[in-house]
Amino acid sequence: MNVDRMRQIDFWAGVPLAFLMTLYWRIRCFFSPPAPSSARNILFIELSEMGSAVIADAALKRAAALFPDARVYFLIFAKNRPSLDIMGTIAPENMLTIRADSLVTLVADTLRMIRTMRSLDLMAAIDMEMFSRFSALLTFLSGAPKRVGFHRFHTEGLYRGELLTHRVGYNPHQHIAKSFMALVHALAEPEGTTPHGKAHFTDAEVRLAPVVPALETLEAFKTRLFGAYPVLRDVKRWVILNPNSSELMPLRRWPYDRYTEVARRLLDDDSLAVIITGVASEKAEAQRLVDATGSKRACNLAGFTRMEDLIPLYALSAVMVTNDSGPAHFAAPVGLPTIVLFGPETPALYGALNDNAEFITARLACSPCVSAMNHRSTACTDAACMRAIPVEQVLDAIRRRLG
């Protein structure tokens, strides 16, 4: 199911359902106030963004530290579940999924998940989505007595009902990793605090723990990789180009011909190979880029690398250039030097938590144009903010990283 259809469902079904659930909850509390609960487990809900599962890792670890007796669960769309494996913080048996391939699977899995959540002995459900009605309803229907999430208060944010017990004000002026930490700390604050999230977080607190692939994992990947692309064995350094972005926001893509030009210029250096990454559905497009370089040192890995291959690939590579998308965050715990190209969004909020990342944005007056306040949807049909990033600026950044 495409993103626009999901937004339509979230609006047309989500708004009335959120209103009705709010009305039901108020009537129920009037006649039967909630009783104290001895439940202890915590559920995080973050469905739609693979990169956010990495950005939230410090918050997940903080929840485990604040509530050591709690079992921590994570609910995510099935297609995004592999992103939880990058950091390995959530045990596989605690990963819950909902399929969103079609309306039928979405409804069926949602009903199944409501039953599952209510069996988990939940003390709290933490909604990390920003103003999604679907996640707000799931948080309420989880049965958790404490429900934490972002609330619009007096801003123009999207209506999600009044279903939260711990309301955190969304702060559009700090990195989203710190906002995720505020959600967790709301559970440690006195109930009734308005708004919750009255805590300070340093940059160091949200940094990712480094991830280093095991030697046997690295060697197994190299054997598979060199078998398919023997040219990579014969060059000193690999530069990854990730010209794709999720369907959530195709406007984040730097023009493909710019990536082609960068690849051609880099391949003038005989010591370099260029690797194009992507999912299987992007393989044909990636191959056109490879063919346009006319070099045997350009390799199309779209569809070749699985999620478990990304950490060893990043550990073996010298630099990556990517649009603002999941790979920027997946590479962060490895510390891969990464040049991330921003346009519709801003690195101030969504920059990869990587000391070796460099963010390039043209800073047009209209950028950023998407936010939590507009459901990350924009009227723009012409990504001038991405076209305004010149090839030379990106090449200069790569050369600096290559030394």
N, C-alpha and C positions, 0 to 999 in steps of 0.2 A: 504494500500500500504506500503510495507516494506521500511526501511531506505535506503538500497542499491539502490533500484529502484528510489527512490526520488533523490538520489545523481546523478544517471545516467541522469535523466531528467534535473536536474539542470545544468549539464555540457553540454550535447549534444543539448539541446534546449536553455538553459540559455545564453551560450556564444554568439551564433549568434544573439539572440534577444537583448542582451545587446549592442552588436556592432551596430545593425541596429537602435535601439532606440537612441543611442549616435549620430549616423550620422544624424538621423531625427532632433534631438534637436539642433544640431549645425547649420544645414541648416535653421531651423525655426528661431533661434535667429539671424542669419545673416540678414535675410529679415525682421524679425519682433521682435525686442527686447522685453523681457517680460515687461509688464506694471505693475505699482504699484498696490498692492492688499489691500483691506480693510478686508479680511478674518481674523478670529481670533482664530479658533479652532485648536487643536493639535491631531495628530494621532500617537500612538506608534505601531510599528509592531515588534512582537516577536512571532514566530510561533511554534517552535519545542521543546522548553525546558520548562517543567512545573516549575522547580525550579527557572528559570530566572525571571518568573513573580513575584516571591517573592523577589528575589535579587534586582529587579529594583524598588521596592516600594519607596525608598527614592528619586529616580529620578522622579518618577511620582508625588510625593508630591512637589518636587522642581519646576517642570513645572507649577503646579497649583499656587505655590507661586509667581513665576516670571511673570506669565501671568494670573492674577486673573479673567480676563474677558473671558478666554478661556474655552471651554468645552473639556475635555480630553477623547479621545477614545483609545481603545486598540484592535488590530487585532491579532488573535491567531488561531491555528488549533482547530477545534471543540472539539476533544478529550481532549485537554489540558485546555479548558476554565474554568473548576472548580477550577483550581489553582488560578485564580483571586479572588475567594471568600475568600481565606485565610486571606488576609489583608483587603479586602473590600474597597480599595481606588477607584476603578473604579465602577461607577454605573452600575447595570446590563444592563440598556438600552443602555449603551455606549460600551458594549462588542460586538465586531464583530468577526464572525467565518467563517472559510473555512474548509469544510470537505476534508479529504485526504484519504478516505477509498479506492478509486480507481481513476484511471486516469480520468474517466468520471466525477465523482463528483468533483475532483480537478479542472478540466477545467470549469465545469458549475458554481461552486461556485466562482471561480476567476473572471469570466466574470460578475457575479452578483455583486461581491464585488467592482469591478472597478466602476460600476454605482453608488453603494452606497457611496463609498468614495468621488466621485466627487460631491455628493449632500450635503456634510457635512460642507461646508464653511471653508475649511481647510486653515489655515495660514502656518502650517508646518506638515511634516510627518517625523518621526524619526525612522530610521531603526536600530533596536538593534541586528539584526542578524549579525554574523561575516562572511562576504564574501559569503553570499548566493546570487546567482543571482536572484532567484525567489523573495526574499524580496526587492532587489534593483529595480526590474522591478515594483513591486507593489507600492513602494515609488514614483517612477516616474509617474506611471499611476494614482496615487491618485489625481493628479491635484493641489497638494499643491505647492505654489510658492517657499517655502523654504523646502529643502530636506536635511536631516542630516543623516550621517551614517559613518561607518568606511571605510577608504580609504587606499589602500596599499602604495601609494606614490612610494618610491624606494625599498620597501621590495619585498619578493617573494610571497606575498599574492595572492589570487585568483582574476582573472580578473572579474570585475562587470560593465564594461563600465565607462563612465564619466557622470553619471546622477545626481550626488549630487551637491547641491549649497553650502553646508557647510560640508567640509571634515574633519573628525577627524581621527588622526593617532591612530591606535589600539596599545595600550601599553601592551605588554605581561609580564610586570614586576609589575603590580599593580592589585589589586582585581578588578574583572569585575564590581562590584557595582560602583566603582569610574569611570570606563570607561563609564558606563551608565550615570553618572552624567555629565561627560564631553560632552556627546551628547546634553543634555539639555542646558548646559551653552553656547554651540556653538551658540544658537539662540540669546544670549545676546551680542555676540561679533560683531565687525564690519565685514560686508560682505567682503570677499576676504582675510580674515586672513588665513595664511597658516603655519601649519595646524591649524584648529580650536581646541578648548579644552585646551586653555592656562589658566588653573585654578588649584588651589590646593584644595584637599578635604581631610579632616581628617577622621579617623575611626569613630568618633562620628557622622559625617554627614551622613554616610551610614547605621548606626545602624537602626534596625527595631523598630517601635513602638510596645510595648508589646500588646498582644492580650489575653484577659481573657474571657473565656466563661461565659455567663449569668448563674445564678444559676438554672433557669428553664431548660436551655439547658443541663446543666450538669446532673441534676436529670433525665431528660427524657432519656438521653443516658444511664445512669446507670441502669434505669429500663429495657431498652431493652437489655443491655449487660448482666445483671445478670439473666434475663430470659433465655437467650441462654447459658450462661456459669456461672452457680451458684457457681462454685468453686472460682471464682474471688472475691466473697463477703467475703470469709473466710480466705483470706491471706492478709498480711500487705502491701506488695509491689509487683508491676508488673514491669518486665523487658521486653521491646519490642525488638524483633529481626526482622529486615527487610532484608532478604537474597536476595532480588531481585534488579534488576536495569532495566532501560528502555531498549527497543530494540535498542536505538540509539548506545549503546555501551555495549554489554554483557560482554566484558572483564573486566568491573568494578566489577564483582561479586567475592567476597571471596568464596572459595570452600564450597559447601553445607555441607560437612562432618565436616568442622570446626564449622559452626553454630550449627550443631547437638551436637558436643562435648561441646561447650559452654553451650548449653541448659541443657545437662545432668549434667554438673558440677554445674550449678546454682541451679538446682532442688534438689541438696543435702541439701539445706537450706529450711526447711519446711515453712519458713515465706515468701517465694518467689513464684510467678507464672511467667511463661514465655509465652509471647504472640507473635505469628507469624503473621505478617501482609503481605498484598499483594493484588493484584486485583483478580477478580473472576477466570481468566484463570490460576492463579498460585495456586489455592486452593488444587489441587491434590498433587502437589509437596510439598506444606506446610504441608499437612496431613502426608506425608511420614516422614517428620522431626519430627512432633508431635508423631507419632507412634514409632519412633526410640528411643524416650526418655523413653517410658514406664511409663509415669507419667500422672496422671489426672490433674496435675497443669500446663500442657502444653496445650495451647488453640490456635486453628487455626482460626484466624479472617480474613484470606484471602477471599475477596469477601463479608464479613459481614459488614465491615466498609465502609461507603460512604464518600465522600470528606468532607461533613459537620460534620462527626463524628470524624475527625482526631484531631481537636482542643480539644474537651473534652477528647478524649483518651489520648492525650499527657499530658493534665493537670492532669490527674489521675495517670499517670505512674511515676516510679522512674527514669528509665534510658532507653535509646534506643541505640542499636547497629545497624548500617546500612552501606551498601555500599554507595559510593558517588552517590546519586540519590535524587529524589524529596523529600522524607520524611525528609531528613536532613534539608532541607530548610523550609518545612512546620512546623517542630517542633520549628524552631528558634524563632518566635515571642512569643511562650509560655515560652521559656527559659528552656525547658526540657534538662537535662543533656544528651548529645548525643555523642557517640563515632562513628566517621565517618572513614571508611576504604578507603584509596586512593591508586591508582596504576597508571593507564594510564593517569590520570590527577593530578593536584596539588592543595592542599588547599590554596596555596598562591593566586591563581586566583579564585577558586570556593568554598572555604570553607564557610560553613554556617555562617551567620551573627548572631552568638549566643555566648554570653560570656561563656555559660556553655557547649560549644562543645569542644571536644578533637579530634584531627586529628592524625591518625596513618598511616604512610607510610613507606615502606621498603627502600626508597631512592636508588633504583638500578640505575646503570649508564644509563640505557635505559629509565628511567622514569622521567618525563612524556613524553609520545610518541605521544600524540595527542594535537593539538592546532588549533587555527583559521587558521593557515597557511597551514594546510593539510586537511582542511574541516572536522576536527575531525575524521579522518579516519587513521587507522594504519595497517601496514603490519603484525603486531604481531598476531600469532595464539596460543600463549602459555603465559598466564598471570602469568608469574613467579613472577611479582611484587606483585600480590595478594597472591599467595601461600607463599611468603616469610614473610608474617605477621603471627606470631605464636599465637596459642590459648592462651598461658599463658599471652602474652602481652595484649591481649584483655580482658581476665579475670581480670588481675591486674587493668586495667582501670575501669572496671565495679565496682570492689570492692572499689576502691577509691571513686567513685561517690556515691556508696551506703553508704559509711562511715563506 
